[in-house]
């Protein structure tokens, strides 16, 4: 099998014949051809097979009413006692509501609310506890006038159902619909967007010596399989997003390899979500212990992803990310938008 990675560019000196990547802000005129049994080689974009060309260039459908021709910020709200990033600071209902409102006011395009920590080594949370942590917060944000689209970060159908009833409009599943078979059925019935993420193992075990034959191609193949499974369950590809799962069963080198090759995932024909914010590898490389100290490194990774056409950036620091994106776009596209 051959894989086609567009070499994404944003330079204003765009050559004639260059193709627009996913109808977004990047273009490409060359493609890296990858295979498991041959060395990489580069070909002109004009030589792409028609199917691959169509997947790489087709516009991505709007997400909860938002176009994806500009980068979108997904702000993280962890309603948990043991998050790696904030240590449970938003577990209390008042704190969670305030944080959700702050994310909306800080420029988040989506608020992603989760009630089960998926940090390395985390234990599963009973569905009833997850529902009690998340659904009331979603309902309170809606009742308080927050109109920002909300995503529920869960692996469980019952949790997603309660969240959707409370006012969420999207499901973000770190298990790629493999943990609870009923979740795919629910999402198909509800007609909501779904993000499927790659992970090797469970949160409890995923960092126990993760191994890959080729991490970039292995992640691509797994996501392709999960997209196909979602389609078979009745979820249209137009409602699917993919996430390479940075830090979910990956070493530092695995994470870096995925980040270098992110543009390959456009070949799946779905918007790409990247959640690298405050992850451990950022501290390992940047020398930051944890939490907010990893914010500058998180911004650097985010902008590297945007330069490869990644459409949705899942971040803890929404206002800072919005500012960084505004400056990046002003520099690369000739004006603030």
N, C-alpha and C positions, 0 to 999 in steps of 0.2 A: 504493500500500500504506500502511496505517496501522500505527503502532507504539504500544504502550501502556506507558507508564512509570509504575508505581505510586509515589505520593508517600509514601515510607515514614516512619512515625512510631514513636516508642517512649514517648510521653508516657502517664502513667497515666490521664489523663482521656480514655479511649477512648469515642467516641460509639457509640450503638446503631447496629447495621447495618454497622459497619466490618468489613473482611475481614482475616483473618490472612495475612500474606505467607509463602508456602511453608511453612506450619505452623511458623514460627519465632517469633522474639521481636518482630518488627515487625508493625504493622497499617497499613492504608490505607483511607481513605474517598474519596479523589480520585485521579484518574489523568490524567497529561499525555498527550494524543494528539499524536503526532509524525508528520509526513509530509514527503516531499521536495519536494512542490509546494504546500504550504500552511503558514501560520504555526502554531505550537503553540497548543493550546487545552486547557482543563481540563474534565473531566466527572466527575460522581459515579461512584464505583466501582459503584454499582448499575446504571449504564448500560453496563457492559462487555459486549461480545459474550461468549456463553457459552464459546466456545473459549479466548479470552484469559483469562477469569475462572478457568477450570479450570487453565490453565498457571500462573497467578500464585499460586493458593492451594493447589495440591496438595502434600501432604507429600513431601519428598525422601527417597528410599530411604536406608537406613543405608549407610554407607561403611566397608567392612572391619570390620563389626560395631559401628560407632559411629553413634549417632543424630546427625542434623544439626539438631536443634531448639535447639542451643547452638552458639556459634562454636567452630571447631576450629583448632588451631595446627599448621601443617606446618613443621617445623624443617628448615633447609637444611644439607646437608652436601656441600660441593664438594670432590671428590677430584681436584683439577686443579692444575696449576702456575701458572695465569694467571687465576684468578678476579678480577673487579673488586673484590670485597668483602673478600677475605681474603688475596689475593696468594699462594695456594698453601700456606697454613699447615697444611692437612690432607691434603697429598698423601702423606706417609709413612704406611704402614699403621698403625703404632702411634698416630699422631696422629689418624688418621681414626676408629679404633675408640674412642679416648678421647672424641673430639668427639661421635660417635654416642651413646655412653652418657650424656654430659653433656646432650645434647638431650633424651633420654628422661627423665633425672632432673629436668631443668628444666621438664618439663610438656608437651613436644611430644606431640601426639596422633598425628602421623605424622612419620617421618623421610624426607626426600626426598633421595636420593643421586644425584649426577651426576658423570660422569667426562669431560664435554666442556664447556668454557666456551662460553657463548652470549653473552658480552659483545659490545658493538659492536666490529667489526673482527676478531673471533676467526676463526681458521682451523679447518677441520674436523679431527677427530681420528679416526684409523683405528679401526675397531671392535675390533680385537684389543687396542689400548691401552686403550680405554674399558672393555672387559671386565676387563682385568687390574687396573684401578683400582677398579672397583666391586664385582664379584661376590665377591672374597675378603673385602671389608669387610662386606658383607651376611652372608656365611656366618659370619664371626667374631662379629658382633653376636648372631646367633642362637645360636651355640654358647656365647656368654658369658651367655646368659639374658635378653637384651633381647627383650621380647615386643611392643614398640611396633610398630604397622603400619609397613611400609617401602614407599616408592614409588621407582621407578627413573626418573630424569629422563634420557630418551634419545629420539633420533629413529630408532634402528636396531633392527630385529627381533632380530638376533643378540645385541645387548647386553641387550635386554629379556628374551630367553629365558634367558640365563645368570643374570640377576638374579632372575627368578622361580624358577628352580631353586634358587638360593641362599637364598631365603626372602622375597623381595619379594612384595607382593600387589597392586600397582597400577602403572600406567604413566602417566607425565607427559610428554607430547610437545609441545615448543614449535612443531613444524611442523604440528600438528593432523592427524597421520597422512598428510601429503602428501609427506614426504621418502622414505619407504621403504614401498612398497605391501605388503610382507610383514608389516609391523608390525600393520596392522589385522587381517590374517588370524590372526596369532598371538594377539592380544588377544581376538578372537572365540572362538577355540578354547580359550584358557585361562580364559575367563569372568571376567576381572579388570576392575576399574574403570579407566577411561581419562580423563585430562584432555586436552582439545584446546584449544590456545591460539592466539590470533590473532597473526600476525606479518606485517609487510610486508617482503618480501625475506628474505635470509639473514643470519645474524649478521655476516658479513663486510661486507655492503652495506646493511643495514637503516637505518642512520642517514644515508645519503647522500640528503638532501633528500626526506624522506617527505612525501607529499601525499595528501589525501582530499577527496572532495566534501563529506561530512559524517562526521566520524570516528566518532561514536557509532553512527549508522545503518549505516555501512560495516562496522564491526566486528561489529555484530549480524548483518548479512546474511552475512558470511563465516563466522561461527560457526554460523549456522543451516545453511549449506551443508555445513560439515564434520560437523555432527551428523547430517545426512541421509546423508552419505557413509559415516559410521561405521555407521549403522543398516543401510545397504545392504550393508555388509560383514559383517553378522551380529552387531554389538554393540548390545545392547538400550539404549534411551535411559536406562533406569534405572541403567545402569552408566557413564553419561557425565557428566563435569563440564566446565565451560567457564571459560576464563581470557581476559580482554581483552588480555593481553600488554602491560602497562605497560612502556614503554621499548623495545619491539621494533618499530622502524620508526615512532616517534612523537616529535614535538617536545614541549617542555614544555607548550605549550598543548594539544596533542593529549592528553597524559596528564591534564591538569586537566579537560578536557571529558569524558573517559571516567570519571574519578572522580566528577564531579558527576552523571553520568547512569547510574551503575552499576546502579541498580535496574531499568533497562530489560531487562537480561539475564535477569532472572527469567522473562521471557516465553518463554524457550527451554525452560522446564520442567526445567532441570538445576541442580544445585548450582553455585555460583560460587566459583572460586578466584581470589584476588588475590595477586600477587607484586610488591609495590612496594618491598619492604625494601631500604634503602640505595641506591636507584636514583639516577642522576645528577641528575634533576630535583629531588630532595629537597635535595641540596647546593646546587643553583643557586638555589633559593628560600630555603633556610634558612641559607645561608652556611657550610656545612660541607664540608670538602675531600673526605672520602671515608671508607669503612670505618665503624668504630664511631662516628665523629663524627656520622653521619647517623641514628643510632638514635633520638633523640628525635623527629625529623621522621617517621621510619618509623612510630613508634607513633601519631602524630597521624593519618597517612593510614590506618593500620589501623583506628582507632576510627571514622573517618569512613565507612569501608567497612562496618563492623559496623552502624552506624546505618542503612545501606541494606539490611541483611539478608544480607550476604555471609557464606557459611557456612565457608569455609576460607581461612585467612590464612597465606600462605607467607612465613616470616620467618627472619632470621638469629639473632635474639635471642629465643629461646623463653621463657626464664624471665622476662625483662622484659615480653614480650608477654602472658604468662599473668597477671602481676601487673596490668598495665594493664586487661586484660579483666575480671579479678575486680572491680576498682574500678568500671569502667564499668557492669558488670551490677548491682553493689550500689546504685549511684546510680539507674540507670534502672529497675530491676526490684524495688527495695525490699529487697534482701538478697543476700548472697553465695550462689552456687550452684556 
